[in-house]
Amino acid sequence: MNTIYNESLIFKKKEVSLSAMTFLYQEMISNIHNDCKDINEFETRLSKMGYNIGLRLIELLNFRASATFTSKNFLSSGSNTSNGSSDATITASDQESSLTSFINRMRRRDLKILDVLQFIHGSLWSYLFGHVSNDLVKSSERENEYMIVDNKPKLTQFISGKNVSCDYFVCGIIHGYLTSAGFPCKVTPHSMPQDGHDNRVVFLIQFDKQVLEREGLRISQ
């Protein structure tokens, strides 16, 4: 267990196998479903589990986004020795010093709706699912509505007879991230098959009125 806390937050990239991830998710779905009285309770509990993850992702992903470019330079440069050669070994003190500098130059949180949604569409989706979401769309009918599109949702692709309720976990992650970033909203999933993508899901984000008012003030300035 101690090794978890000793590992770098920056340099290591780990991936969970798709089969393991989907198996665990199906078991989680099954356990929640068996304990719930109705579909509303099921969706609420699943969303809450995702919400708690989303709350914690904002600091981690902002930190890693800040450190990515600098860490590559740090790894490639190595440590210079007295004879002018390059030593690829990175000591614990080197990492600690580097981490401190990254924190001091940490990426600022997004202050605009489009900026934070683009970060979710790109960095957050890539971190969770290994690819950016298929589209980010602004509603032409309502000012407070935006949509993130996933043509092939990874978590639910092997759930037999699945309905959109199983996607509330991802809704919770989006909701938690946006709430932690200062963008209170409501997030719901909608099944919208298109162009052969039968499992295509659109995550509808409806921002609170205060978010639009704040956005209007920023634009006017």
C-alpha positions in Angstrom: 0.0 0.0 0.0 2.9 2.4 0.8 4.1 2.2 -2.8 0.9 4.0 -4.0 1.9 7.1 -2.0 5.5 6.9 -3.2 4.7 6.9 -6.9 5.0 10.0 -9.0 1.8 11.8 -10.0 3.4 12.9 -13.2 5.6 10.4 -15.0 3.8 7.1 -14.9 0.9 6.2 -17.1 -1.2 3.2 -16.2 -4.1 1.6 -18.0 -6.7 -0.8 -16.8 -7.7 -3.6 -19.2 -11.0 -3.0 -20.9 -12.3 -6.4 -19.9 -11.5 -5.9 -16.2 -13.0 -2.4 -16.2 -16.2 -3.4 -17.9 -16.5 -6.5 -15.7 -16.2 -4.4 -12.5 -18.6 -1.9 -13.8 -21.2 -4.5 -14.6 -20.9 -6.0 -11.1 -21.3 -2.5 -9.7 -24.4 -2.0 -11.8 -25.8 -5.3 -10.7 -25.2 -4.7 -7.0 -26.8 -1.2 -7.1 -29.8 -2.5 -9.1 -30.5 -5.3 -6.6 -30.6 -2.8 -3.7 -32.8 -0.2 -5.4 -36.6 0.1 -5.2 -37.0 1.9 -8.5 -35.2 3.4 -11.5 -35.0 6.8 -10.0 -33.1 5.5 -6.9 -30.8 3.5 -9.2 -29.9 6.5 -11.3 -29.4 8.7 -8.3 -27.1 6.3 -6.6 -25.1 5.6 -9.7 -24.7 9.3 -10.4 -23.6 10.0 -6.8 -20.8 7.4 -7.2 -19.6 9.2 -10.3 -20.0 12.6 -8.7 -17.6 11.7 -5.9 -15.0 10.8 -8.5 -15.5 14.0 -10.6 -15.0 16.1 -7.5 -11.5 14.7 -7.1 -10.5 14.7 -10.7 -10.2 18.5 -11.2 -7.0 18.9 -9.1 -5.3 15.8 -10.5 -6.0 16.5 -14.2 -5.1 20.2 -13.9 -1.9 19.3 -12.2 -1.0 16.7 -14.9 -2.0 19.1 -17.7 0.4 21.6 -16.2 3.2 19.2 -15.8 3.0 17.2 -19.1 5.3 19.4 -21.2 7.7 20.2 -18.4 8.0 16.6 -17.3 8.9 15.5 -20.8 11.7 18.0 -20.8 12.8 16.9 -17.4 13.0 13.3 -18.4 14.8 13.9 -21.7 17.4 16.2 -20.2 18.5 14.0 -17.4 21.0 15.2 -14.8 24.3 16.6 -15.9 27.4 15.0 -14.4 30.8 16.7 -13.8 32.3 15.2 -17.0 29.5 16.7 -19.1 27.6 13.4 -19.8 23.9 12.9 -19.2 22.7 10.7 -16.4 19.2 9.3 -17.0 18.7 8.4 -13.3 16.2 10.6 -11.6 16.7 10.7 -7.8 13.9 11.2 -5.2 15.2 14.7 -4.5 15.1 15.6 -8.2 11.4 14.5 -8.4 10.5 16.3 -5.2 12.1 19.5 -6.5 10.5 19.1 -9.9 7.1 18.4 -8.3 7.4 21.6 -6.2 8.1 23.7 -9.3 5.1 22.1 -11.1 2.8 23.0 -8.3 4.0 26.6 -8.3 3.2 26.8 -12.0 0.0 24.8 -11.9 -2.5 25.4 -14.6 -5.2 27.8 -13.6 -8.8 26.6 -13.5 -11.0 27.4 -16.4 -13.2 30.4 -15.9 -15.3 30.2 -19.1 -18.0 27.6 -20.0 -16.4 26.7 -23.3 -12.9 26.3 -21.8 -14.0 23.9 -19.1 -16.1 21.9 -21.5 -13.3 21.6 -23.9 -11.1 20.3 -21.1 -13.7 17.6 -20.3 -14.2 16.8 -23.9 -10.4 16.4 -24.4 -8.3 15.8 -21.2 -10.9 14.2 -18.9 -12.3 11.9 -21.6 -8.8 10.8 -22.6 -7.9 10.1 -19.0 -11.0 8.0 -18.4 -11.6 6.3 -21.7 -8.4 6.7 -23.7 -9.8 9.0 -26.4 -11.5 12.4 -26.7 -15.2 12.5 -26.8 -16.7 12.4 -30.3 -18.2 15.9 -30.2 -18.9 18.9 -28.1 -22.1 20.8 -29.2 -23.8 23.9 -28.0 -27.6 23.9 -28.1 -29.2 26.2 -30.7 -32.4 26.4 -28.7 -31.3 27.0 -25.1 -28.4 29.2 -24.0 -27.5 27.1 -21.0 -27.4 23.7 -22.7 -24.3 21.9 -24.1 -23.8 18.3 -25.2 -20.9 15.9 -25.0 -21.2 13.0 -27.4 -19.8 9.6 -27.1 -20.4 7.2 -30.0 -19.1 4.1 -28.3 -19.4 4.4 -24.5 -16.7 2.0 -23.1 -18.2 1.3 -19.7 -21.6 0.2 -20.9 -20.8 -1.5 -24.2 -21.0 -5.0 -22.9 -24.1 -4.6 -20.7 -26.8 -6.8 -22.3 -30.1 -5.1 -22.8 -28.7 -1.9 -21.3 -30.6 1.3 -21.2 -29.4 4.9 -20.8 -29.8 4.7 -17.0 -26.5 2.8 -16.8 -24.7 6.0 -18.1 -25.6 8.0 -15.1 -22.2 7.1 -13.6 -20.5 9.2 -16.3 -23.1 11.9 -15.8 -22.1 12.0 -12.1 -18.4 12.4 -13.0 -19.1 15.3 -15.4 -21.4 16.9 -12.8 -18.9 16.5 -10.0 -16.0 17.9 -12.1 -18.1 21.0 -13.2 -19.4 21.6 -9.7 -15.9 21.5 -8.2 -14.8 23.9 -11.0 -17.5 26.4 -10.0 -20.0 25.5 -12.8 -23.2 24.2 -11.0 -25.3 22.3 -13.5 -27.5 19.3 -14.2 -26.3 16.4 -16.4 -28.4 13.7 -18.0 -27.7 11.0 -20.6 -29.7 10.5 -23.7 -29.6 7.6 -26.1 -29.3 8.9 -29.7 -28.2 6.3 -32.2 -26.7 7.7 -35.4 -24.7 6.5 -38.4 -24.5 2.9 -37.2 -23.5 3.8 -33.7 -26.3 2.1 -31.8 -24.9 2.8 -28.4 -24.3 6.5 -29.0 -25.0 8.6 -25.9 -25.4 12.3 -25.6 -24.6 13.8 -22.2 -26.8 16.9 -21.8 -25.3 19.6 -19.6 -27.7 22.3 -18.3 -25.9 25.1 -16.5 -27.5 27.0 -13.6 -28.7 30.5 -14.2 -25.9 32.0 -12.1 -23.3 30.5 -14.5 -24.7 32.3 -17.5 -25.0 35.5 -15.5 -21.3 35.2 -14.6 -20.4 34.4 -18.2 -22.2 37.5 -19.3 -20.3 39.7 -16.9 -17.0 38.3 -18.2 -18.0 39.0 -21.8 -19.1 42.5 -21.0 -15.7 43.3 -19.4 
